């Protein structure tokens, strides 16, 4: 198995409910209601709700910031 170059590897960041609520500009409780209702693709791991950052931005119709260069140590 061949490994890819570091700059080609990008893993989507998981956002907590608190982080997602800040991006959505809603209260934590409102974000929690959306998560529980299945309005957004949140997943619960243990007691904590998470959502993939790309999924959140896609669902909100926002352009996702491109920080892959920053993550790869470039720039």
N, C-alpha and C positions, 0 to 999 in steps of 0.2 A: 504494500500500500504506500503510495507516494503522498507525502505531506505537501500542502500548499504553502505558498509564501505567506508570511504573516499579514501583509496588507490585503491579501485576498480573503482572509478569514474574518467574518463579521457575524457575531452572534447578537440577536435582538436583545435589547435590554428589557428586563421585567421591571415594571413600575408597581409600587405598592398603591393601595387605594389612596393614601394621603398624597403621594406624588401625582397620581392621575387627577385627583380632585383639583390640585393647583393648576395643572395644564388646562383642565376643563373650566376653570374659574367658577367652581361650585363648592358648596360646603362638603365636608367629609360625609355627613349624614345623607346628603342628596346623592353623592357618588355611591354610597353604600346601598341606597335604595335601587339605583340603576343596576348595580352589580347583582343584587338579589333577584331583581325582576328579569334578569337576562337581557336587558336593553343593550348592553355592551358585552363583548366577549371576555369578561373577567373569569378567572379560575380561582378557586379557594384551595390553598395549600395549608393544611392545619387550620389555624384560626385566622390566617391572613389572606386577603384577596389580592390577586396580582393580575396584570394585563400586560401583554407584549406592547412595547412602545409603538411599534409600527402599526399594530392593530388599532390602538387608540387614535393615532393620528389619521389613519385611513377612515375610521368610523366618524371622526369629527370633520373630515374633509379638509384637513390641514396638511401642509407640506412638512414632512419630517425633517428635522435638522440632520445634516450629514456630518456626523462626527467620527466617521470611520478612520479618517486620517489621524485624528487626535488619538483614537484608541490604538492605532498601529504604531504610534510614536513618530509619525511623520508630521512635519510642519512646525 
